[in-house]
Amino acid sequence: MRKLVVLATVAALSISMLSSCSKNNNNESSQATNTPANTATTTNQTEETPAAEPTKFSISMRTLNVPYVEQNPDINKDKYVLAMEKMTNTDLDIRLIPHNEYQDKMIQMFATNDIPDVVQGSGGISGQELGGAVQSGVFLPLNDLLKENGPNLLKFLPQAAWDRLTDAKTGNIYGIPEVLSNPSRRATWIRTDLLEKAGKPIPKTVEETLDVLRAFKELGVEHPYMGRKNFKYADTFFGSYDVFGYLNQFKQFPDGKVKPSFFDADPMKKAIRTYKTMYDEGLISKEFATIESADFKSIITSGKAGMWSMNANELPIWGTQLTTNVPGAKVALIPSPVGDDGKGGYAHYNPVTRSYFINVSAKDKAAAIIKFFDWMVGEQAQEFFSYGIQGEDYTSNGGTISYTPPTDEAGTNKQRFLNYWLWMVQDTTYNKRIAELSEPGKQMVDAFDNLLTKEGRRGIEFDPRLEAFMNYPDLSPLSDQLPPLVLEHVLKMVYGKEPIDNYGKVLEEYLSKGGNEVIEEATTRFNSKENAFE
């Protein structure tokens, strides 16, 4: 039996949300220990130093399905936001963008020219949500500003991340990245209490996994495998056969051409057949194609699912909520099911998860804004975003922190807000400070370091994205979803409305509707090494 990473004592589990473990800097704590670049503007003023007026700036931020944010009556009056402003001598006007409306709201923002001082993006300089704003001159180049006001940022953040925010033609840096040092972020989760009840070992292959799901169904589990709309966070078996076909999942084929991975037709048909088998046998919900993210989480944490996919660093939050709702439930991260090549796992992430761009109209306060982000990678910020407000959430005696991670839903939601959402610039792999507080947290770290590093699918990514996608939006994949044309056919095949053996015709349709241009551009850029990342 292969190694389990088990959430055994969830009540004492540390909340290890999306934060820092930077292998790039070889720091034992994996977080920067720098002090702010300008303590006069980034720490509380002393009585001897007259306080300067706080720097006021607006910033757009996606809610990211974080309950603490989405249920907050006024995020700008939140006590943690106010505490952060006090420490950095800033006054933020946070403009929330609903998670599920992100693309549309961003397009509207640029179309109406109602652009805040700082814009949060979801990746590099050519993200679809930016609509070409960088190339249109909407944002400031930051090279000199970073040298003068962001030394800690330049030291802490790896070059690979800066490369994603740099215009290759001019060498200008246009954004400040939040980074991910471990590209293998998603994991396969399983209810080990159900596995034990079914008398099954940890599955290794696709077929063994299907047998486990069948056993879960016999136990009465409502969702043996938890599906989700457009296969988002439900793409386990596309990983088994290496046919994701996302923005960063191009391959060079034997004919020398660079194509989306779903052009590997036989493995793709095997993946589709796997999902159809699950659909036909009731191993996945008949309505999986309509399940949104909120319902996905609710079903899992209410104990109705046996296996699913999710970011590994959600383990403490989701595990706590699951065992609170279902006493006796246990969950583990396990190696993902392997396909014919003996490999599996999920699409690797690029090194930038979020990014921050400064509007040219905010040039007069850009230096102070850079200092605000520079503070984010310093010691004071690490302590604040890890534990909260001193004297209220934790105590510090001679540098010794006394902190008890929350286990109730409200507390874990607050922790996720601090560790993840409000902490804008960090290594978001996991928060080692919190993880070290309990043995289960250490097990989570072990999963990242010793399980996830051994799996996952890495492909070729183009950033800026291929120009052909602008002309053929039906062929354009999202970061973790198949392009609309292919997705529509795959769903029909899973639902039995179209023969799987017709998949070759799907590829012919793709080529006839602009796919040849996509492949030609991808091949040319890859061969010339023009903003092609592997």
C-alpha positions as semicolon CSV with decimal commas, in nm:
position;residue;x (nm);y (nm);z (nm)
1;M;0,000;0,000;0,000
2;R;0,134;0,336;-0,095
3;K;0,197;0,615;0,142
4;L;-0,102;0,799;0,286
5;V;-0,108;1,155;0,402
6;V;-0,388;1,127;0,654
7;L;-0,586;1,394;0,829
8;A;-0,627;1,202;1,150
9;T;-0,667;1,463;1,421
10;V;-0,857;1,739;1,249
11;A;-0,967;1,907;1,569
12;A;-0,608;2,002;1,633
13;L;-0,526;2,063;1,270
14;S;-0,333;2,368;1,170
15;I;-0,477;2,601;0,916
16;S;-0,219;2,600;0,643
17;M;-0,378;2,805;0,373
18;L;-0,213;2,913;0,057
19;S;0,101;3,076;0,181
20;S;0,473;3,059;0,205
21;C;0,723;2,785;0,158
22;S;0,981;2,927;-0,077
23;K;1,230;2,673;-0,194
24;N;1,362;2,936;-0,428
25;N;1,528;3,126;-0,146
26;N;1,643;2,818;0,048
27;N;1,504;2,964;0,369
28;E;1,432;2,709;0,638
29;S;1,103;2,878;0,717
30;S;1,046;2,930;0,343
31;Q;0,932;3,288;0,401
32;A;1,122;3,612;0,369
33;T;1,256;3,753;0,692
34;N;1,328;4,095;0,551
35;T;1,224;4,414;0,723
36;P;1,012;4,668;0,538
37;A;1,194;4,888;0,289
38;N;1,082;5,209;0,457
39;T;0,992;5,167;0,820
40;A;0,867;5,523;0,837
41;T;0,585;5,429;0,602
42;T;0,541;5,060;0,676
43;T;0,534;5,037;1,053
44;N;0,351;5,220;1,327
45;Q;0,485;5,567;1,383
46;T;0,659;5,641;1,712
47;E;0,582;5,945;1,926
48;E;0,914;6,097;1,814
49;T;0,830;6,064;1,445
50;P;0,527;6,262;1,324
51;A;0,294;6,038;1,129
52;A;0,275;6,108;0,758
53;E;-0,060;6,114;0,586
54;P;-0,156;5,759;0,483
55;T;-0,126;5,676;0,115
56;K;-0,472;5,633;-0,031
57;F;-0,518;5,400;-0,325
58;S;-0,790;5,185;-0,477
59;I;-0,740;4,819;-0,565
60;S;-0,959;4,562;-0,740
61;M;-0,956;4,212;-0,590
62;R;-1,135;3,894;-0,690
63;T;-1,336;3,739;-0,407
64;L;-1,200;3,390;-0,493
65;N;-1,495;3,214;-0,326
66;V;-1,358;3,310;0,017
67;P;-1,662;3,310;0,250
68;Y;-1,513;3,566;0,490
69;V;-1,485;3,810;0,200
70;E;-1,809;3,733;0,021
71;Q;-2,013;3,750;0,343
72;N;-1,843;4,063;0,476
73;P;-2,079;4,363;0,490
74;D;-1,793;4,606;0,416
75;I;-1,447;4,467;0,355
76;N;-1,294;4,814;0,382
77;K;-1,408;4,838;0,744
78;D;-1,290;4,491;0,839
79;K;-1,067;4,497;1,146
80;Y;-0,788;4,302;0,973
81;V;-0,788;4,535;0,675
82;L;-0,776;4,832;0,913
83;A;-0,490;4,672;1,108
84;M;-0,296;4,615;0,787
85;E;-0,353;4,976;0,686
86;K;-0,224;5,097;1,022
87;M;0,093;4,889;0,991
88;T;0,159;5,015;0,637
89;N;0,031;5,372;0,673
90;T;-0,211;5,321;0,385
91;D;-0,581;5,374;0,323
92;L;-0,714;5,117;0,076
93;D;-1,035;5,131;-0,122
94;I;-1,082;4,762;-0,198
95;R;-1,318;4,700;-0,488
96;L;-1,443;4,343;-0,485
97;I;-1,496;4,151;-0,807
98;P;-1,729;3,850;-0,768
99;H;-1,540;3,530;-0,832
100;N;-1,784;3,380;-1,083
101;E;-1,816;3,708;-1,275
102;Y;-1,446;3,788;-1,285
103;Q;-1,388;3,785;-1,662
104;D;-1,702;3,984;-1,744
105;K;-1,641;4,241;-1,469
106;M;-1,280;4,290;-1,574
107;I;-1,385;4,348;-1,936
108;Q;-1,644;4,598;-1,815
109;M;-1,386;4,775;-1,599
110;F;-1,151;4,835;-1,890
111;A;-1,435;4,917;-2,133
112;T;-1,569;5,192;-1,906
113;N;-1,218;5,308;-1,809
114;D;-1,318;5,278;-1,444
115;I;-0,979;5,137;-1,352
116;P;-0,853;5,150;-0,991
117;D;-0,502;5,251;-0,891
118;V;-0,401;4,885;-0,856
119;V;-0,550;4,600;-1,058
120;Q;-0,525;4,241;-0,946
121;G;-0,464;3,997;-1,231
122;S;-0,462;3,620;-1,234
123;G;-0,123;3,556;-1,390
124;G;0,115;3,714;-1,636
125;I;0,098;4,032;-1,842
126;S;-0,120;3,883;-2,115
127;G;-0,394;3,726;-1,909
128;Q;-0,732;3,721;-2,077
129;E;-0,878;3,920;-1,789
130;L;-0,646;4,213;-1,870
131;G;-0,772;4,245;-2,227
132;G;-0,440;4,373;-2,362
133;A;-0,422;4,655;-2,104
134;V;-0,048;4,612;-2,051
135;Q;0,023;4,639;-2,422
136;S;-0,210;4,941;-2,444
137;G;-0,009;5,137;-2,189
138;V;-0,263;5,128;-1,905
139;F;-0,004;5,025;-1,645
140;L;0,328;5,162;-1,527
141;P;0,661;4,990;-1,596
142;L;0,801;4,910;-1,252
143;N;1,173;4,843;-1,301
144;D;1,307;5,163;-1,145
145;L;1,031;5,179;-0,884
146;L;1,116;4,828;-0,767
147;K;1,488;4,902;-0,746
148;E;1,423;5,209;-0,532
149;N;1,128;5,094;-0,321
150;G;1,101;4,715;-0,342
151;P;1,437;4,557;-0,255
152;N;1,274;4,285;-0,048
153;L;1,040;4,196;-0,333
154;L;1,332;4,165;-0,573
155;K;1,519;3,948;-0,324
156;F;1,230;3,724;-0,224
157;L;1,048;3,660;-0,551
158;P;1,217;3,421;-0,799
159;Q;1,325;3,528;-1,146
160;A;1,083;3,282;-1,309
161;A;0,796;3,478;-1,158
162;W;0,933;3,816;-1,266
163;D;0,974;3,676;-1,617
164;R;0,597;3,624;-1,636
165;L;0,542;3,992;-1,558
166;T;0,808;4,119;-1,801
167;D;0,757;4,235;-2,159
168;A;1,020;4,037;-2,350
169;K;1,052;4,307;-2,617
170;T;1,117;4,600;-2,383
171;G;1,239;4,429;-2,066
172;N;0,985;4,627;-1,866
173;I;0,833;4,469;-1,554
174;Y;0,464;4,554;-1,532
175;G;0,338;4,362;-1,232
176;I;0,421;4,231;-0,885
177;P;0,367;3,855;-0,859
178;E;0,233;3,628;-0,591
179;V;0,425;3,306;-0,644
180;L;0,387;2,931;-0,618
181;S;0,715;2,748;-0,563
182;N;0,562;2,399;-0,594
183;P;0,381;2,373;-0,930
184;S;0,204;2,052;-0,827
185;R;-0,074;2,205;-0,623
186;R;-0,383;1,993;-0,674
187;A;-0,422;1,649;-0,524
188;T;-0,651;1,347;-0,519
189;W;-0,845;1,324;-0,193
190;I;-1,022;1,020;-0,050
191;R;-1,235;0,938;0,253
192;T;-1,017;0,677;0,423
193;D;-1,289;0,584;0,672
194;L;-1,504;0,476;0,375
195;L;-1,208;0,298;0,219
196;E;-1,155;0,102;0,539
197;K;-1,526;0,024;0,561
198;A;-1,521;-0,108;0,204
199;G;-1,213;-0,317;0,276
200;K;-1,023;-0,174;-0,019
201;P;-0,655;-0,077;-0,048
202;I;-0,542;0,257;-0,181
203;P;-0,604;0,241;-0,558
204;K;-0,314;0,289;-0,794
205;T;-0,451;0,261;-1,148
206;V;-0,762;0,393;-1,319
207;E;-0,930;0,054;-1,302
208;E;-0,848;0,011;-0,933
209;T;-0,992;0,356;-0,871
210;L;-1,315;0,265;-1,050
211;D;-1,340;-0,047;-0,831
212;V;-1,308;0,169;-0,519
213;L;-1,577;0,406;-0,648
214;R;-1,806;0,108;-0,709
215;A;-1,747;-0,004;-0,351
216;F;-1,834;0,345;-0,228
217;K;-2,159;0,330;-0,423
218;E;-2,243;-0,003;-0,260
219;L;-2,191;0,164;0,077
220;G;-2,453;0,421;-0,020
221;V;-2,218;0,713;-0,083
222;E;-2,418;0,968;-0,281
223;H;-2,122;1,096;-0,484
224;P;-1,852;0,824;-0,507
225;Y;-1,651;1,067;-0,723
226;M;-1,736;1,434;-0,686
227;G;-1,796;1,596;-1,023
228;R;-1,806;1,964;-1,109
229;K;-1,907;2,188;-1,398
230;N;-1,677;2,173;-1,703
231;F;-1,459;1,912;-1,525
232;K;-1,303;2,192;-1,320
233;Y;-1,145;2,025;-1,016
234;A;-1,289;1,702;-1,154
235;D;-1,023;1,629;-1,416
236;T;-0,843;1,346;-1,238
237;F;-0,864;1,103;-1,528
238;F;-0,758;1,351;-1,795
239;G;-0,442;1,363;-1,587
240;S;-0,415;0,985;-1,588
241;Y;-0,395;0,992;-1,966
242;D;-0,209;1,325;-2,002
243;V;-0,476;1,497;-2,214
244;F;-0,564;1,815;-2,025
245;G;-0,531;2,053;-2,318
246;Y;-0,530;2,366;-2,101
247;L;-0,339;2,688;-2,166
248;N;-0,018;2,536;-2,030
249;Q;-0,069;2,187;-2,170
250;F;0,064;2,188;-2,524
251;K;0,291;1,905;-2,644
252;Q;0,536;1,856;-2,927
253;F;0,408;1,560;-3,128
254;P;0,619;1,313;-3,334
255;D;0,550;1,515;-3,651
256;G;0,735;1,807;-3,488
257;K;0,424;2,019;-3,448
258;V;0,320;2,168;-3,115
259;K;-0,046;2,097;-3,043
260;P;-0,289;2,089;-2,749
261;S;-0,246;1,764;-2,559
262;F;-0,599;1,651;-2,643
263;F;-0,473;1,585;-2,998
264;D;-0,339;1,260;-2,852
265;A;-0,663;1,095;-2,963
266;D;-0,640;0,741;-2,825
267;P;-0,553;0,846;-2,467
268;M;-0,822;1,115;-2,488
269;K;-1,084;0,859;-2,583
270;K;-0,975;0,642;-2,289
271;A;-1,024;0,936;-2,053
272;I;-1,368;1,010;-2,197
273;R;-1,467;0,642;-2,167
274;T;-1,363;0,647;-1,804
275;Y;-1,598;0,936;-1,730
276;K;-1,876;0,775;-1,933
277;T;-1,836;0,454;-1,733
278;M;-1,862;0,659;-1,414
279;Y;-2,171;0,838;-1,547
280;D;-2,341;0,517;-1,665
281;E;-2,274;0,335;-1,336
282;G;-2,373;0,623;-1,110
283;L;-2,020;0,677;-0,980
284;I;-2,048;1,047;-1,061
285;S;-2,359;1,262;-1,030
286;K;-2,589;1,270;-1,333
287;E;-2,592;1,648;-1,288
288;F;-2,215;1,687;-1,252
289;A;-2,196;1,924;-1,549
290;T;-2,405;2,184;-1,364
291;I;-2,243;2,168;-1,018
292;E;-2,087;2,504;-0,926
293;S;-1,796;2,560;-0,687
294;A;-2,005;2,647;-0,379
295;D;-2,218;2,332;-0,412
296;F;-1,906;2,128;-0,485
297;K;-1,756;2,226;-0,150
298;S;-2,084;2,194;0,038
299;I;-2,142;1,839;-0,085
300;I;-1,789;1,733;0,009
301;T;-1,781;1,892;0,355
302;S;-2,125;1,753;0,436
303;G;-1,989;1,400;0,391
304;K;-2,165;1,305;0,068
305;A;-1,854;1,244;-0,144
306;G;-1,597;0,963;-0,140
307;M;-1,322;1,094;-0,371
308;W;-1,248;1,431;-0,526
309;S;-0,981;1,669;-0,646
310;M;-0,884;1,993;-0,471
311;N;-0,580;2,203;-0,389
312;A;-0,379;2,019;-0,126
313;N;-0,350;2,323;0,097
314;E;-0,727;2,323;0,146
315;L;-0,684;2,004;0,350
316;P;-0,702;2,167;0,694
317;I;-1,006;2,386;0,620
318;W;-1,212;2,129;0,433
319;G;-1,102;1,848;0,662
320;T;-1,204;2,043;0,972
321;Q;-1,543;2,126;0,828
322;L;-1,597;1,768;0,710
323;T;-1,521;1,607;1,046
324;T;-1,727;1,869;1,226
325;N;-2,025;1,774;1,011
326;V;-1,947;1,400;1,004
327;P;-1,784;1,275;1,324
328;G;-1,555;0,984;1,250
329;A;-1,483;1,092;0,895
330;K;-1,119;1,078;0,787
331;V;-0,962;1,212;0,473
332;A;-0,626;1,161;0,304
333;L;-0,429;1,285;0,008
334;I;-0,325;0,991;-0,207
335;P;-0,120;0,952;-0,525
336;S;-0,340;1,018;-0,826
337;P;-0,448;0,723;-1,043
338;V;-0,198;0,642;-1,316
339;G;-0,267;0,566;-1,680
340;D;-0,085;0,366;-1,944
341;D;0,245;0,548;-1,896
342;G;0,247;0,480;-1,522
343;K;0,198;0,849;-1,441
344;G;-0,084;1,071;-1,322
345;G;-0,166;1,387;-1,138
346;Y;-0,288;1,730;-1,234
347;A;-0,173;2,009;-1,461
348;H;0,118;2,198;-1,312
349;Y;0,058;2,560;-1,227
350;N;0,276;2,838;-1,359
351;P;0,485;3,020;-1,095
352;V;0,249;3,322;-1,074
353;T;-0,091;3,281;-0,909
354;R;-0,197;3,646;-0,870
355;S;-0,036;3,968;-0,986
356;Y;-0,072;4,340;-0,919
357;F;-0,049;4,618;-1,176
358;I;-0,026;4,993;-1,105
359;N;-0,235;5,231;-1,313
360;V;-0,037;5,502;-1,493
361;S;-0,277;5,753;-1,340
362;A;-0,143;5,654;-0,995
363;K;0,215;5,745;-1,085
364;D;0,241;6,003;-0,807
365;K;0,180;5,739;-0,538
366;A;0,339;5,441;-0,711
367;A;0,648;5,448;-0,487
368;A;0,434;5,417;-0,173
369;I;0,229;5,140;-0,333
370;I;0,549;4,946;-0,409
371;K;0,654;4,990;-0,044
372;F;0,316;4,851;0,062
373;F;0,381;4,533;-0,138
374;D;0,744;4,523;-0,023
375;W;0,618;4,509;0,336
376;M;0,421;4,195;0,247
377;V;0,736;3,980;0,240
378;G;0,876;4,109;0,568
379;E;0,869;3,963;0,919
380;Q;0,589;4,184;1,053
381;A;0,362;4,086;0,764
382;Q;0,438;3,716;0,804
383;E;0,337;3,726;1,168
384;F;0,022;3,929;1,101
385;F;-0,106;3,722;0,809
386;S;-0,022;3,395;0,983
387;Y;-0,174;3,464;1,324
388;G;-0,382;3,782;1,310
389;I;-0,391;4,067;1,561
390;Q;-0,153;4,044;1,855
391;G;-0,332;4,037;2,189
392;E;-0,655;3,927;2,026
393;D;-0,574;3,627;1,808
394;Y;-0,233;3,540;1,958
395;T;0,026;3,650;2,210
396;S;0,399;3,699;2,176
397;N;0,629;3,672;2,476
398;G;0,992;3,742;2,402
399;G;0,944;3,627;2,046
400;T;0,762;3,308;2,149
401;I;0,425;3,290;1,975
402;S;0,126;3,142;2,155
403;Y;-0,146;3,063;1,905
404;T;-0,429;2,809;1,883
405;P;-0,555;2,740;1,531
406;P;-0,935;2,764;1,505
407;T;-1,140;2,453;1,435
408;D;-1,488;2,601;1,391
409;E;-1,611;2,710;1,049
410;A;-1,609;3,082;1,125
411;G;-1,256;3,063;1,259
412;T;-1,121;2,859;0,971
413;N;-1,286;3,094;0,721
414;K;-1,116;3,388;0,892
415;Q;-0,784;3,204;0,886
416;R;-0,815;3,140;0,513
417;F;-0,891;3,507;0,457
418;L;-0,573;3,610;0,639
419;N;-0,341;3,335;0,518
420;Y;-0,455;3,354;0,159
421;W;-0,679;3,634;0,037
422;L;-0,550;3,940;0,222
423;W;-0,185;3,833;0,196
424;M;-0,135;3,952;-0,157
425;V;0,234;3,881;-0,217
426;Q;0,383;3,561;-0,079
427;D;0,479;3,208;-0,175
428;T;0,132;3,063;-0,168
429;T;0,224;2,693;-0,156
430;Y;0,149;2,664;0,215
431;N;0,207;2,847;0,542
432;K;0,485;2,663;0,721
433;R;0,446;2,870;1,040
434;I;0,093;2,741;1,086
435;A;0,167;2,391;0,961
436;E;0,442;2,343;1,218
437;L;0,193;2,383;1,503
438;S;0,060;2,028;1,475
439;E;0,156;1,685;1,352
440;P;-0,125;1,679;1,093
441;G;0,008;2,007;0,958
442;K;0,351;1,852;0,923
443;Q;0,189;1,563;0,736
444;M;0,041;1,814;0,494
445;V;0,386;1,962;0,435
446;D;0,516;1,611;0,376
447;A;0,247;1,559;0,111
448;F;0,366;1,863;-0,080
449;D;0,731;1,778;-0,046
450;N;0,721;1,403;-0,101
451;L;0,397;1,315;-0,282
452;L;0,293;1,601;-0,508
453;T;0,646;1,667;-0,626
454;K;0,641;1,321;-0,784
455;E;0,326;1,362;-0,991
456;G;0,151;1,604;-1,223
457;R;0,164;1,690;-1,589
458;R;0,390;1,963;-1,722
459;G;0,330;2,098;-2,072
460;I;0,429;2,387;-2,296
461;E;0,275;2,726;-2,220
462;F;0,279;3,047;-2,422
463;D;0,270;3,377;-2,238
464;P;0,155;3,603;-2,398
465;R;-0,106;3,357;-2,514
466;L;-0,125;3,263;-2,879
467;E;-0,266;3,542;-3,091
468;A;-0,474;3,290;-3,286
469;F;-0,689;3,241;-2,978
470;M;-0,805;3,601;-3,007
471;N;-0,946;3,522;-3,351
472;Y;-1,096;3,186;-3,253
473;P;-1,237;3,207;-2,898
474;D;-1,409;2,867;-2,928
475;L;-1,063;2,714;-2,956
476;S;-0,918;2,904;-2,663
477;P;-0,879;2,701;-2,343
478;L;-0,895;2,851;-1,998
479;S;-0,626;2,794;-1,737
480;D;-0,792;2,468;-1,632
481;Q;-1,072;2,402;-1,877
482;L;-1,082;2,255;-2,226
483;P;-1,164;2,497;-2,510
484;P;-1,542;2,541;-2,558
485;L;-1,554;2,351;-2,888
486;V;-1,381;2,042;-2,747
487;L;-1,553;2,062;-2,407
488;E;-1,898;2,060;-2,568
489;H;-1,826;1,741;-2,759
490;V;-1,663;1,569;-2,461
491;L;-1,966;1,638;-2,242
492;K;-2,198;1,500;-2,511
493;M;-1,987;1,185;-2,529
494;V;-1,994;1,136;-2,152
495;Y;-2,372;1,184;-2,153
496;G;-2,406;0,933;-2,439
497;K;-2,536;1,186;-2,691
498;E;-2,239;1,145;-2,925
499;P;-2,021;0,839;-2,998
500;I;-1,676;0,852;-2,841
501;D;-1,534;0,702;-3,160
502;N;-1,631;1,029;-3,331
503;Y;-1,351;1,206;-3,145
504;G;-1,137;1,215;-3,458
505;K;-1,407;1,426;-3,621
506;V;-1,387;1,666;-3,326
507;L;-1,021;1,723;-3,403
508;E;-1,103;1,774;-3,771
509;E;-1,361;2,035;-3,672
510;Y;-1,105;2,204;-3,447
511;L;-0,858;2,225;-3,736
512;S;-1,120;2,352;-3,982
513;K;-1,229;2,631;-3,750
514;G;-0,888;2,788;-3,699
515;G;-0,695;2,509;-3,531
516;N;-0,436;2,493;-3,808
517;E;-0,345;2,855;-3,733
518;V;-0,322;2,777;-3,361
519;I;-0,086;2,487;-3,422
520;E;0,123;2,679;-3,676
521;E;0,172;2,971;-3,438
522;A;0,243;2,740;-3,142
523;T;0,504;2,546;-3,340
524;T;0,674;2,862;-3,468
525;R;0,689;3,023;-3,126
526;F;0,814;2,707;-2,959
527;N;1,090;2,655;-3,213
528;S;1,198;3,018;-3,182
529;K;1,170;3,004;-2,800
530;E;0,947;3,312;-2,813
531;N;0,780;3,333;-2,472
532;A;0,735;2,956;-2,464
533;F;0,767;2,799;-2,119
534;E;0,810;2,430;-2,038
